[in-house]
Amino acid sequence: MPTSLSSTSKPPIQRVLLKLSGESFCQSGQSGLSVPEIVLIAEQIKRVVASGVQLAVVCGGGNILRGRDLDGFKQTILPATAHYMGMLATVINGLALLDTLESLGVPARLQSAIRMEGVAEPFIRRRCIRHLEKGRVVILAAGTGSPFVTTDTAAALRSREIDATLLIKATRVDGVYSSDPLKNPHAVKYSEISYQDVLRQNLGVMDAQAIHHCMEQNIPIVVLNYQKSGTIERAIAGERLGTRVSTVSELNTGNQPAS
């Protein structure tokens, strides 16, 4: 039977960082913002917080703009500027998620790595942890505040800073595959795999820098499809969903295909 998560049961994971890609904020194949998609995520977050889990969220911004999207305009817009523009896109997503959570009765705060006190608190590690201890969801936007750093790496860094015990990467893909399953119908899905094998096979789960950060701190990564009902809270409760990336010693046989 699947492990259930309720407000009376104490889950094994106490502090979790949830990485949401920009595509989580829009309809499949589209850009911009989709309120139904944001509500879908917010409702799952509400159930997680109701269980007593401390949850921080790192937002991507690809539904609005990625810095690399402007690579073809380097003579007009400098690459560093393009990356700052992408960071601002994550703040827009963060604001949308903040209001949606509050409309559902979930206490939340938005913190930005780029100072903009008119709309968000600055990211301060101790303040972030204090919010989490008080049961508030902390939405972390603007990546690390520096260009040329992905939001995946920002998620790994923030996980280390707040002492998270699990990093969940919520996508529209149900795990890690040996190759792109959309291009290769014979791609093998892994139920679990080591950090080292992800790097060795260049699987593209997260960028190498993010993987290294999680490996150094021994923070497991779970890659799952957030659109399947209840996957986020079930993964936090300990159910094996999607793909788990961790150390070799935590795995039964290194990496293995899903059955």
C-alpha positions in Angstrom: 0.0 0.0 0.0 1.3 3.5 -0.8 2.5 5.5 2.2 -0.1 8.1 3.1 0.7 11.6 4.5 -1.6 13.1 7.1 -1.4 15.9 9.5 -1.1 13.4 12.4 1.7 11.3 11.0 5.3 12.6 11.2 7.0 12.2 7.8 10.5 10.9 7.7 11.7 14.1 5.8 11.5 17.3 7.8 13.0 19.9 5.5 12.6 19.7 1.7 13.5 21.9 -1.2 11.2 21.7 -4.2 12.7 22.8 -7.5 10.0 23.9 -10.0 10.9 24.4 -13.6 9.4 27.3 -15.5 7.2 24.9 -17.4 5.4 24.1 -14.2 3.8 27.6 -14.4 2.3 27.2 -17.9 0.4 24.8 -20.1 2.4 22.2 -21.9 4.0 23.5 -25.1 3.1 27.1 -24.2 4.7 30.0 -22.4 3.6 32.7 -19.9 1.5 31.8 -16.9 -1.4 29.4 -16.5 -3.4 29.8 -13.3 -4.8 26.2 -13.3 -1.2 24.9 -13.5 -0.1 27.1 -10.6 -3.1 26.0 -8.6 -2.2 22.3 -9.3 1.2 22.9 -7.7 0.0 25.0 -4.9 -2.6 22.4 -3.8 0.1 19.8 -3.6 2.3 22.2 -1.6 -0.6 22.8 0.8 -1.0 19.1 1.6 2.8 18.8 2.2 2.9 21.8 4.6 -0.2 20.5 6.4 1.8 17.3 7.2 4.4 19.4 9.1 7.1 19.3 6.5 9.2 22.5 6.2 9.2 23.4 2.5 11.3 25.8 0.4 10.7 26.3 -3.3 13.1 27.4 -6.0 11.4 28.7 -9.2 12.7 28.5 -12.7 11.7 31.1 -15.3 11.9 29.4 -18.6 8.2 29.9 -19.3 8.9 33.6 -19.6 12.6 33.9 -20.5 15.9 32.0 -20.2 19.1 33.9 -20.4 20.4 31.5 -23.1 17.3 32.3 -25.3 19.0 35.6 -26.2 22.3 34.0 -27.2 21.7 35.0 -30.8 21.5 38.7 -29.9 24.9 39.0 -28.1 25.7 42.1 -30.1 22.6 43.8 -28.8 22.1 42.3 -25.3 25.1 41.2 -23.4 24.9 37.6 -22.1 25.2 38.7 -18.4 22.2 41.1 -19.0 20.2 38.3 -20.6 20.8 36.1 -17.5 19.7 38.9 -15.2 16.5 39.1 -17.3 16.0 35.4 -16.8 16.4 35.8 -13.0 13.7 38.5 -13.0 11.4 36.0 -14.8 11.7 33.7 -11.8 10.5 36.5 -9.5 7.4 36.9 -11.6 6.7 33.1 -11.2 7.4 33.5 -7.5 4.9 36.2 -7.1 2.3 34.2 -8.9 2.9 31.2 -6.6 3.0 33.3 -3.5 -0.5 34.8 -4.1 -1.9 31.4 -5.1 -0.6 29.8 -1.9 -2.0 32.6 0.2 -5.4 32.3 -1.5 -5.4 28.6 -0.4 -4.6 29.6 3.2 -1.0 28.6 3.1 1.4 31.1 4.8 4.3 31.9 2.5 7.1 34.3 1.9 9.0 35.3 -1.3 12.7 35.9 -1.0 14.9 37.1 -3.9 18.6 36.8 -4.4 18.4 40.2 -6.2 17.3 42.9 -3.8 13.8 44.3 -4.7 12.2 45.1 -1.3 9.1 46.4 -3.0 8.0 42.9 -3.9 10.2 40.4 -2.1 12.4 40.0 1.0 16.1 39.6 0.3 17.4 36.1 0.7 18.9 35.9 4.2 19.7 32.3 5.3 18.7 32.7 8.9 15.5 34.5 8.1 14.6 31.8 5.6 15.2 29.0 8.1 13.1 30.9 10.7 10.2 31.2 8.3 10.5 27.4 7.6 10.5 26.7 11.4 7.3 28.8 11.7 5.6 26.6 9.1 5.8 29.1 6.2 6.6 28.1 2.6 9.6 30.1 1.4 9.7 30.7 -2.3 13.3 31.4 -3.4 13.6 33.5 -6.6 16.3 35.1 -8.8 18.5 32.0 -8.7 21.8 32.8 -6.9 21.7 36.5 -7.9 24.7 35.9 -10.3 24.6 35.3 -14.0 25.7 32.1 -15.7 24.3 29.9 -12.9 21.3 27.7 -13.5 18.3 27.5 -11.2 19.2 23.8 -10.8 22.5 24.9 -9.2 20.7 27.5 -7.2 18.4 24.8 -5.9 21.3 22.6 -4.9 23.1 25.5 -3.2 20.0 26.6 -1.3 19.5 23.0 -0.2 22.9 23.0 1.3 22.4 26.4 2.9 19.1 25.5 4.7 20.2 22.0 5.5 17.5 20.3 3.4 17.4 16.5 3.6 15.8 16.1 0.2 15.7 17.9 -3.1 12.7 17.2 -5.3 12.9 18.2 -9.0 9.3 18.4 -10.2 9.1 18.2 -14.0 6.8 16.8 -16.7 9.0 13.7 -17.0 8.5 10.8 -14.6 12.1 10.2 -13.9 15.6 9.8 -15.3 16.1 7.9 -18.5 19.2 6.6 -20.2 18.4 8.9 -23.1 15.7 11.3 -24.2 12.5 9.1 -24.1 10.8 11.5 -26.6 13.5 10.8 -29.1 14.4 7.2 -28.2 11.5 4.8 -27.6 14.0 2.3 -26.2 15.3 4.6 -23.5 15.5 2.9 -20.1 14.1 4.6 -17.0 16.1 4.3 -13.8 14.3 3.8 -10.5 17.5 4.8 -8.7 21.0 5.9 -9.8 24.1 7.2 -8.2 25.4 10.8 -8.6 28.6 9.4 -10.2 26.6 7.5 -12.9 24.5 10.6 -13.7 27.8 12.5 -14.2 29.5 9.7 -16.0 26.6 9.1 -18.4 26.0 12.9 -18.8 22.3 12.2 -18.3 21.2 15.8 -17.9 19.1 15.4 -14.8 20.5 18.6 -13.5 23.7 20.4 -14.6 27.0 18.9 -13.3 27.6 21.7 -10.8 24.2 21.0 -9.1 24.9 17.3 -8.9 28.3 17.9 -7.4 26.8 20.1 -4.7 24.2 17.5 -3.7 26.9 14.8 -3.8 29.2 16.7 -1.5 26.4 17.3 1.1 24.8 13.8 0.4 21.4 15.3 -0.4 19.3 12.8 -2.3 17.5 14.1 -5.4 14.1 12.8 -6.5 13.1 13.5 -10.1 9.3 13.0 -10.6 6.3 14.1 -12.6 4.4 16.6 -10.5 1.3 16.3 -12.7 0.5 12.9 -11.4 -1.8 13.4 -8.4 -0.1 13.3 -5.0 3.4 12.5 -6.3 5.2 15.3 -4.4 3.7 14.4 -1.0 4.1 10.7 -1.6 7.8 11.1 -2.4 8.3 13.1 0.7 6.5 10.4 2.8 9.1 7.9 1.6 7.4 6.2 -1.3 9.8 5.4 -4.2 8.5 7.4 -7.2 10.3 8.7 -10.3 14.0 8.3 -9.9 16.1 8.7 -6.8 19.7 10.0 -7.2 21.9 9.4 -4.3 25.2 7.8 -3.1 26.2 4.3 -4.2 26.0 3.2 -0.5 22.3 4.1 -0.3 21.4 2.1 -3.4 20.9 -1.6 -3.6 22.8 -2.1 -6.9 24.2 1.2 -8.0 21.8 2.1 -10.9 19.0 -0.1 -12.1 16.2 0.2 -14.6 12.7 0.6 -13.3 10.6 -2.5 -13.4 
